[in-house]
Amino acid sequence: MSEDLSPGAGLPPHTDLLLGTDLPLDERLARALPHIDAPQAVIAVSSGGVVTEAVREPEECSVSSGGAVTEVTREPGARRYELGSATKTFTVLLLAELARSGVLRLDDPLAAHLPSLRLPYPEQRRITLRHLATHTAGLPRLPPDLTRSALLHPGTNPYPRYDTRLLLDAFARIRPRHRPGTRWHYSNLGVALLGPALAHATGTCYPDLLAERVLTPMGLCDTGLGASAADVTGHRALRPAPLPATDMGAFAAAGGLRATSADVLAYLVAHLRPQDHHRSPAQAPLAAALADVQVPQLRRGARRQHTHTLTWFQHPAPGGELLFHCGATFGQQVFLGFHRASGTALFAACTRRGNRRGLVATGYRVLWELASSSASAPSPAASTSARCRARTPAS
């Protein structure tokens, strides 16, 4: 497929980008912006409770610093970016919250939440909600008919015409490539199926369910699925013409969210301090879910040194692991990441779908350098080897 929801969603490339670890953070971010080739770009960091943001507009660049994430003023018309596959982290957080609330279990069979769907293959009936979240269900990246449509009509968006009925019918025809839980293979299809499954489990449609149980409790008032006038305009690589807003159709749970940098930073900082969201008994499931989605589930990659949590990619780093996710739509890219040991969260976004060595590598490198310069030694309880709970599927 010529367009992919998640370039770089697995392993960002190593990069020789050097930003100067002895420089103040605002200067580092100012140095990083030119490495992102796009009409508009933003790198926002929360470090030590202070927010620093570097922004490039078509006519100027600016860097601002000061204030905590909780104090960020949400200005009317704040720019929203398409999150692409980073949406998956929100969907899986919703799944974990529902599990903590007792509405469902992570190891429920998917078939239990799609009871009217006839599944002819035994492997389909063995797929659990956890398998979908961790990309171990044995499903392809996209349904074959959607891939064919994209190949026959290059340069067009095939998702708006792909509704939930088509999604479920396509799944019913797919025989998993391997026994669920034994191999890792990134799948937009798998996470998209969580949308109708969670809707059936609760009797509430996915957009309303996400808003009710995740976005509103976390105060993410500038995050949502529908396009608005506040959204930035994306561009294809090497083409100046603007692109329309991306409609993901039935793949909304895998790639349909839009958010401001302030909202994304608040979301990431919540992962650094899950306990802060346990202010009442009603908020206990969400606070627990914020911790649950960070627990490693499997090892993968070269020499199995990389791990995957319920939703985040996790790499070893000085002082403790980096957790991150990337995303892209047809004309935008984002990188989300955080480093618990140093209390650092980072969001980078741009308005051109291009070489992942620009946006992704720059965001990853800035986060790595901040981890290297300020992280403390990890505790044994946080180590990958101690917490990895699943057997190691092959990559």
C-alpha positions in Angstrom: 0.0 0.0 0.0 1.5 3.3 -1.0 0.2 5.1 2.1 0.8 3.7 5.5 -0.8 4.7 8.8 2.4 4.3 10.7 5.8 4.8 9.1 8.4 4.2 11.7 5.8 2.8 14.1 8.3 0.1 15.0 11.9 1.1 15.3 13.1 4.6 14.6 16.4 4.8 12.8 19.6 5.6 14.5 20.7 9.1 13.8 23.8 11.1 14.2 21.9 14.3 14.8 23.7 16.2 17.6 21.8 19.0 19.4 24.4 19.9 22.1 23.6 18.3 25.5 25.3 21.3 27.2 22.8 23.8 25.7 19.6 25.0 27.4 16.5 23.1 26.2 15.1 26.0 24.3 18.3 26.2 22.2 18.3 22.5 21.6 14.8 22.6 20.3 15.6 25.6 18.1 18.5 23.6 16.6 16.3 20.6 16.1 13.5 22.3 14.1 15.5 22.7 10.8 15.9 18.9 10.7 12.1 18.6 10.1 11.3 19.3 6.5 7.7 20.6 6.5 5.8 23.9 6.2 4.8 23.7 9.9 6.4 21.8 12.7 6.3 21.7 16.5 8.5 20.1 19.2 7.0 20.4 22.7 8.7 19.0 25.8 7.7 18.8 29.4 10.9 18.3 31.5 11.0 18.9 35.2 7.4 20.1 35.1 8.3 22.9 32.8 7.0 23.1 29.2 9.2 24.3 26.3 7.9 24.5 22.8 9.5 25.2 19.5 7.2 26.0 16.6 7.8 26.6 12.9 5.2 28.4 10.9 5.6 29.1 7.1 7.0 32.6 7.9 8.7 32.4 11.2 10.0 30.2 14.0 9.6 30.7 17.8 10.5 29.1 21.0 8.7 29.6 24.3 9.3 28.2 27.8 7.6 28.3 31.2 4.6 26.9 33.0 3.6 23.4 33.8 1.5 21.1 31.6 -1.5 21.6 34.0 -1.2 25.3 33.5 -1.1 25.4 29.7 -3.7 27.8 28.5 -5.8 26.3 25.7 -6.2 29.2 23.4 -9.3 29.3 21.1 -8.3 27.9 17.7 -5.1 26.1 18.9 -3.7 24.1 16.1 -4.6 20.4 16.1 -2.5 17.7 14.4 -3.6 14.4 13.0 -2.1 11.7 15.2 -2.4 8.8 12.8 -1.3 5.5 14.4 -0.5 7.3 17.7 -4.3 7.0 18.1 -3.7 3.4 19.0 -2.3 4.4 22.4 -5.5 6.1 23.3 -7.6 3.2 22.1 -5.6 0.7 24.1 -5.7 2.9 27.2 -9.5 2.8 26.8 -9.3 -1.0 26.6 -7.2 -1.1 29.7 -9.6 1.2 31.6 -12.6 -1.0 30.7 -10.6 -4.0 31.9 -9.9 -2.3 35.2 -13.5 -1.3 35.5 -14.6 -4.9 35.1 -16.5 -4.4 31.9 -14.3 -6.9 30.1 -11.0 -8.8 30.4 -7.9 -8.3 28.3 -7.9 -12.0 27.5 -11.5 -12.1 26.4 -11.9 -13.7 22.9 -12.6 -11.1 20.3 -15.5 -13.3 19.1 -17.2 -12.8 22.5 -17.6 -9.1 21.7 -18.6 -9.7 18.0 -21.2 -12.4 18.6 -23.0 -12.0 15.3 -19.9 -12.4 13.2 -19.4 -15.9 11.7 -15.7 -16.8 12.0 -14.9 -19.9 9.9 -11.2 -20.4 11.1 -10.3 -21.8 14.6 -7.4 -19.3 14.8 -9.8 -16.4 14.5 -11.8 -17.6 17.5 -8.6 -17.8 19.5 -7.8 -14.1 19.0 -8.1 -12.1 22.2 -8.4 -8.4 22.9 -4.8 -8.4 24.2 -3.6 -10.0 20.9 -5.2 -7.1 19.0 -3.6 -4.5 21.2 -0.1 -6.0 21.0 -0.1 -6.9 17.3 0.1 -10.6 18.0 -3.2 -11.7 16.5 -1.7 -13.0 13.3 -3.6 -10.4 11.2 -2.2 -8.5 8.2 -1.4 -4.8 8.4 -4.5 -4.0 6.3 -7.4 -6.1 4.8 -6.5 -7.3 1.3 -9.5 -5.5 -0.3 -8.4 -2.2 1.2 -4.9 -2.7 0.0 -6.1 -3.5 -3.5 -8.2 -0.4 -3.6 -5.2 1.8 -2.6 -3.1 0.2 -5.3 -5.8 0.7 -8.0 -6.3 4.3 -7.0 -2.9 5.7 -5.9 -2.9 9.1 -4.3 -6.5 8.7 -3.0 -7.8 8.0 0.5 -9.6 4.7 0.5 -10.6 4.8 4.2 -13.8 7.0 4.1 -15.6 4.4 2.0 -14.6 1.6 4.4 -17.3 1.3 7.0 -17.6 -1.1 10.0 -19.5 -3.6 8.0 -16.8 -3.9 5.4 -14.2 -4.1 8.2 -15.9 -7.0 10.0 -16.7 -8.8 6.7 -13.0 -8.5 5.7 -11.9 -9.9 9.1 -14.3 -12.8 8.7 -12.5 -13.8 5.5 -9.0 -13.6 6.8 -7.2 -16.7 8.1 -4.6 -15.6 10.7 -1.0 -16.1 9.5 0.0 -17.9 12.7 -1.4 -19.0 16.0 -2.4 -15.9 18.0 0.1 -14.9 20.6 3.2 -16.5 19.0 4.4 -13.8 16.6 4.5 -10.0 16.4 3.3 -8.4 13.2 2.1 -4.7 13.2 -1.5 -4.6 12.2 -3.7 -1.5 11.7 -6.6 -4.0 11.1 -6.2 -5.5 14.5 -6.5 -2.3 16.5 -9.3 -1.1 14.2 -11.3 -4.1 15.3 -11.1 -2.9 18.9 -13.5 -0.1 17.9 -16.5 -2.3 17.3 -15.5 -4.8 20.0 -15.4 -2.2 22.7 -18.6 -0.6 21.4 -20.4 -3.9 21.7 -19.0 -4.6 25.2 -20.4 -1.2 26.5 -23.3 -0.4 24.3 -21.7 2.9 23.4 -20.1 3.9 20.1 -16.3 4.2 20.0 -16.1 8.0 19.7 -18.5 8.6 22.7 -16.8 5.8 24.7 -13.3 7.3 24.2 -14.5 10.8 25.2 -16.4 9.6 28.2 -13.8 7.3 29.7 -10.5 8.8 28.6 -10.5 12.2 27.0 -12.9 14.0 29.3 -11.5 12.6 32.6 -8.0 13.6 31.4 -9.1 17.1 30.5 -8.2 16.6 26.8 -10.8 19.0 25.5 -8.9 19.7 22.3 -8.6 16.1 21.3 -11.2 14.3 19.1 -12.0 12.3 16.0 -13.8 14.9 13.8 -12.1 17.5 11.6 -12.4 21.1 12.6 -11.2 24.5 11.5 -8.4 24.3 14.1 -6.7 21.5 12.3 -3.5 22.1 10.4 -3.2 21.3 6.7 -1.1 18.4 5.6 1.1 18.0 2.5 2.6 15.1 0.6 6.3 14.6 0.4 7.8 16.7 -2.5 4.4 18.2 -3.4 3.4 21.7 -2.3 -0.3 21.2 -2.8 -2.3 20.9 0.5 -4.3 17.8 1.4 -7.8 17.6 2.8 -8.4 16.4 6.3 -7.9 12.6 6.7 -11.1 10.6 7.2 -10.2 7.1 8.6 -13.7 5.5 8.3 -13.8 2.3 10.2 -10.1 2.6 11.1 -10.8 5.5 13.4 -9.7 3.5 16.5 -6.3 2.8 14.7 -5.6 6.3 13.3 -8.4 8.9 13.5 -7.6 11.2 16.4 -6.5 14.9 16.2 -5.0 16.8 19.1 -3.1 20.0 20.1 0.4 19.8 21.4 -0.9 21.0 24.8 -3.3 18.0 25.0 -0.7 15.5 23.8 1.8 16.7 26.4 -0.9 16.5 29.1 -1.6 12.9 28.0 2.0 11.9 28.1 2.7 13.5 31.5 -0.3 11.5 32.8 1.7 8.4 31.9 4.6 9.7 33.9 2.4 10.2 37.0 -0.5 7.8 36.8 -1.2 8.2 40.5 -2.2 11.9 39.9 -5.4 10.7 38.2 -6.5 8.7 41.3 -8.3 11.6 42.9 -11.5 9.7 43.5 -12.8 6.1 43.4 -14.3 6.7 40.0 -10.9 7.6 38.6 -9.1 4.6 40.0 -9.6 2.4 36.9 -8.1 5.1 34.6 -5.1 5.7 36.9 -4.5 1.9 37.0 -4.8 1.7 33.3 -2.2 4.4 32.7 0.2 2.1 34.6 -1.0 -1.1 32.9 -0.3 0.1 29.4 3.3 0.6 30.3 4.0 -3.0 31.4 6.1 -4.9 28.9 4.2 -7.8 27.2 6.8 -9.2 24.8 10.4 -8.8 23.4 11.1 -8.2 19.8 13.6 -6.7 17.4 17.3 -7.3 17.0 18.6 -9.5 19.8 15.2 -9.1 21.5 16.5 -5.9 23.1 13.3 -4.0 22.4 10.0 -4.6 24.1 6.4 -3.8 23.4 4.0 -2.9 26.2 0.2 -3.2 25.8 0.5 -0.3 23.3 3.9 1.5 23.5 7.2 0.6 21.9 9.9 0.5 24.5 13.7 0.9 24.0 16.5 0.7 26.5 18.0 4.1 27.3 20.2 5.7 30.0 18.6 5.6 33.4 15.5 3.7 32.2 13.4 2.8 29.1 12.0 5.2 26.5 8.4 4.6 25.6 7.1 6.0 22.3 4.8 5.7 19.4 4.8 7.2 15.9 2.0 8.1 13.6 1.3 9.4 10.1 -1.6 10.2 7.9 -1.4 11.1 4.2 0.1 14.5 4.9 1.2 14.7 8.5 3.6 12.9 10.9 3.8 12.8 14.7 6.1 11.3 17.4 5.0 10.8 21.0 7.4 9.6 23.7 8.3 9.8 27.4 11.1 8.8 29.7 9.9 8.0 33.2 13.2 8.1 35.0 13.8 11.7 34.1 10.2 12.8 34.1 10.4 13.9 30.4 7.6 13.9 27.8 7.9 14.9 24.2 5.5 15.5 21.3 6.8 16.3 17.8 4.6 16.9 14.7 4.8 18.3 11.2 2.6 19.0 8.2 4.4 16.9 5.6 4.4 13.2 5.2 8.0 12.6 4.3 11.2 10.8 5.2 10.9 9.4 8.7 14.5 10.4 9.3 13.3 13.9 9.7 10.4 14.1 12.1 10.7 10.7 13.8 14.5 10.7 14.1 14.6 14.2 15.4 11.9 13.6 18.1 13.6 10.4 19.1 17.0 12.0 19.3 15.8 14.9 21.4 14.1 12.6 23.9 17.2 10.3 24.0 19.5 13.2 24.7 17.2 14.5 27.5 17.2 11.0 29.0 21.0 10.7 28.7 21.6 14.0 30.4 19.1 14.0 33.3 17.8 10.4 34.0 18.5 8.7 37.3 19.3 5.0 37.6 16.2 2.8 37.1 14.8 0.8 40.0 14.8 -3.0 39.7 11.0 -3.0 39.6 11.0 -1.0 36.4 13.5 -3.3 34.6 12.4 -5.0 31.4 13.6 -8.4 32.6 11.7 -8.3 35.8 8.4 -7.1 34.3 8.2 -8.9 31.0 5.2 -11.1 31.5 4.7 -12.8 28.1 6.8 -15.3 26.2 8.9 -13.9 23.4 7.1 -14.0 20.0 9.2 -14.0 16.9 9.3 -10.6 15.1 
